[in-house]
Amino acid sequence: MAAGGEEPETVHFPSAEGKTSLVGYLFSGSKNRCVPYAPLLMLLASADDEVSPRVCERFAAKVHAAGARLELLVYEGAEHNFDDPGPTTQRRDANRRATEDAMARAERFPRTHLGS
């Protein structure tokens, strides 16, 4: 049970093939309104063939419309595993640029939204 005795809502992020690739649990006051407990940072890859960035963007729009603090960024040309430190992944410019930016944002995000 979530705070206040409400059930958490299960959110499925379908892959490009329509399979569920990620399941998240967000606090929800109702089945039509997802409001996370804490600010969210969504870093998406435009060339992701496992998790559809369009589905994630639609979900983010709904969460944002419900009043949640959410920061979303889509890295153009980056792939699903853009932050894999291996040389094969990081050899691709889009993945390397996305990784550098994502790491910096992930480090700043908690301080920005939750204090130092």
PLY file of the C-alpha trace (Angstrom):
ply
format ascii 1.0
element vertex 116
property float x
property float y
property float z
element edge 115
property int vertex1
property int vertex2
end_header
0.00 0.00 0.00
1.15 3.51 -0.76
0.94 6.44 1.62
-2.62 7.20 2.61
-3.74 3.60 2.05
-3.93 3.94 -1.73
-2.68 1.21 -4.04
0.33 2.02 -6.22
-0.44 2.04 -9.91
1.57 -0.23 -12.18
2.87 1.54 -15.26
4.06 -0.50 -18.24
6.49 0.95 -20.80
6.09 -1.07 -24.00
9.07 -1.71 -26.22
9.11 -0.97 -29.92
7.79 -4.52 -30.46
4.88 -3.98 -28.07
6.27 -6.10 -25.21
6.56 -4.69 -21.72
10.16 -3.73 -21.19
9.94 -1.75 -17.98
7.39 -1.71 -15.19
7.29 1.16 -12.78
5.27 1.77 -9.65
4.12 5.30 -9.06
1.97 6.75 -6.34
-1.49 7.28 -7.72
-4.59 8.89 -6.31
-6.66 7.18 -8.98
-6.20 4.95 -11.99
-6.26 8.00 -14.28
-3.70 10.17 -12.51
-0.10 9.22 -11.77
1.81 11.49 -9.43
5.27 10.32 -8.34
6.49 10.72 -4.77
9.61 12.59 -5.85
10.80 14.56 -8.88
11.54 12.41 -11.93
14.38 12.64 -14.40
13.66 10.80 -17.66
16.60 10.49 -20.05
15.51 8.85 -23.27
17.28 7.71 -26.42
15.63 8.58 -29.72
17.03 5.46 -31.41
15.94 3.14 -28.59
14.65 -0.10 -30.08
13.73 -1.63 -26.70
11.76 1.11 -24.91
9.68 3.37 -27.14
10.63 7.01 -26.51
7.20 8.08 -27.87
5.39 6.01 -25.25
7.62 7.44 -22.53
6.99 10.99 -23.79
3.20 10.45 -23.69
3.48 9.04 -20.17
5.65 12.00 -19.12
3.09 14.45 -20.51
0.36 12.84 -18.39
2.50 12.85 -15.27
3.51 16.47 -15.85
-0.12 17.48 -16.46
-1.01 15.91 -13.10
1.35 18.37 -11.44
4.46 16.24 -10.98
7.97 17.62 -11.11
9.44 15.94 -14.13
12.42 16.69 -16.35
12.53 14.89 -19.69
15.26 14.89 -22.30
15.51 12.84 -25.50
19.03 12.29 -26.79
18.90 12.43 -30.59
20.55 9.43 -32.22
21.38 7.71 -28.92
20.58 4.04 -28.47
18.92 2.14 -25.61
22.18 1.38 -23.83
23.83 4.74 -24.55
25.34 4.85 -21.05
27.07 1.47 -21.36
30.73 2.37 -20.68
32.02 -0.23 -23.13
34.09 0.97 -26.09
31.66 -0.37 -28.71
28.79 1.73 -27.39
30.86 4.80 -26.58
32.48 4.80 -30.03
29.18 6.17 -31.38
29.15 9.97 -31.08
25.46 10.18 -30.13
25.92 7.64 -27.32
29.08 9.31 -26.01
27.49 12.79 -25.97
24.33 11.41 -24.35
26.35 9.58 -21.69
28.38 12.66 -20.78
25.28 14.84 -20.50
23.21 12.18 -18.69
25.91 11.60 -16.07
26.19 15.32 -15.37
22.39 15.71 -15.16
22.02 12.66 -12.92
24.62 14.10 -10.57
22.96 17.56 -10.46
19.35 16.40 -10.31
19.12 15.38 -6.63
20.89 18.54 -5.48
18.66 20.71 -7.64
15.40 19.18 -6.46
16.19 17.87 -3.01
18.92 20.19 -1.76
22.59 19.53 -1.13
0 1
1 2
2 3
3 4
4 5
5 6
6 7
7 8
8 9
9 10
10 11
11 12
12 13
13 14
14 15
15 16
16 17
17 18
18 19
19 20
20 21
21 22
22 23
23 24
24 25
25 26
26 27
27 28
28 29
29 30
30 31
31 32
32 33
33 34
34 35
35 36
36 37
37 38
38 39
39 40
40 41
41 42
42 43
43 44
44 45
45 46
46 47
47 48
48 49
49 50
50 51
51 52
52 53
53 54
54 55
55 56
56 57
57 58
58 59
59 60
60 61
61 62
62 63
63 64
64 65
65 66
66 67
67 68
68 69
69 70
70 71
71 72
72 73
73 74
74 75
75 76
76 77
77 78
78 79
79 80
80 81
81 82
82 83
83 84
84 85
85 86
86 87
87 88
88 89
89 90
90 91
91 92
92 93
93 94
94 95
95 96
96 97
97 98
98 99
99 100
100 101
101 102
102 103
103 104
104 105
105 106
106 107
107 108
108 109
109 110
110 111
111 112
112 113
113 114
114 115
